[in-house]
Amino acid sequence: MELTTAQLDRACGVLLATAAGDALGAGYEFGPPLPDGTAVSMTGGGAFGWAPGEWTDDTSMALAITEVAASGTDLRTAAAQDAIVARWARWAETARDVGSQTSQVLGAVRHGDAAAGGGAPDGGAAGCAAQALAASADLHRRTGHTAGNGSLMRTAPVALAYLGDGAEDDLTDAATRLSALTHYDPEAGEACVLWCHLIRHAVRTGSLDAAAGLRHLSDDSRRVWADRLDDAERARPGDFTRNGWVVEALQAAWSAITTTPVPAGSHAASTSRADHLQLALESAVRGGRDADTVAAIAGGVLGALYGASAVPAQWRQALHGWPGLKARDLVTLATTIATGRTHE
């Protein structure tokens, strides 16, 4: 797909606003909901001692997908998924924060021989994705509880790999497969499909349309998720007290996006976009508990809607994290995926 300048800005916004929401919420993770109007800032800290502007596991896991997508490999292939899982396994060896469900699955991979080849985005031990999927399925069979928010938090870059005309079914397939590698519950996969199509539609059109994602679910699931989105639009992010669950994480993010008023009286449309993006991410963080993840999820859609140019400059300057990247690197990666051209 040949992108317009505005579409490319929105594609870059997907990664940039995901990371911004993540880093904004990092210092508030595991905290209680905050009253409306409470100041929120990108000061780091929190349970894991994040530096100001440092993103967490949400963005780090998304970047493993991003790097593989930027190599031009179709994310639905075994080679791509082996490379992604190997990259996750390497990251998890030293990461300060790895979700419990993801940690259990990647632990099964690390104890095999998969991590040995996982240092580069174009390589990974053959079969390590199959190992992860088997461990994910086994965990689901044993516990019945594998619908955490850990696959939704990293799903945004999947949408960038399937922006072209006629790629909707491919995106649905990729989002479902990548979710199942660690989160086998069908609801986790459905949430990723719904969110990826929202992002894709926003990048392509500059507008939000819940139907863009809902129509790629089964009839029964479509009705359930439509009701959940409606409920989110009548609530506040802090009302979703179980936002470690993929359903309430998505609802909290959608609530932050849709219930935050677009500021009136701005002198320019660009100012209005930037203000709404910032205010909506702050609202997501004030929801508390898994605040960084909810804000990262919301950021993927807000960035797709408003673009990288709407992310506040002070946030862009502060952003950094594993694997040693900064904001400009996220823009380069997103550009490479969205255009199919490498930018030196």
PyMOL commands that set and color helices and strands:
alter all, ss='L'
color gray80, all
select helices_A, chain A and resi 5-28+57-70+78-94+100-110+114-117+128-143+156-160+168-180+186-205+211-214+219-233+237-239+246-259+269-286+291-306+308-310+313-318+327-339
alter helices_A, ss='H'
color red, helices_A
select strands_A, chain A and resi 320-321+325-326
alter strands_A, ss='S'
color yellow, strands_A
deselect
rebuild
show_as cartoon
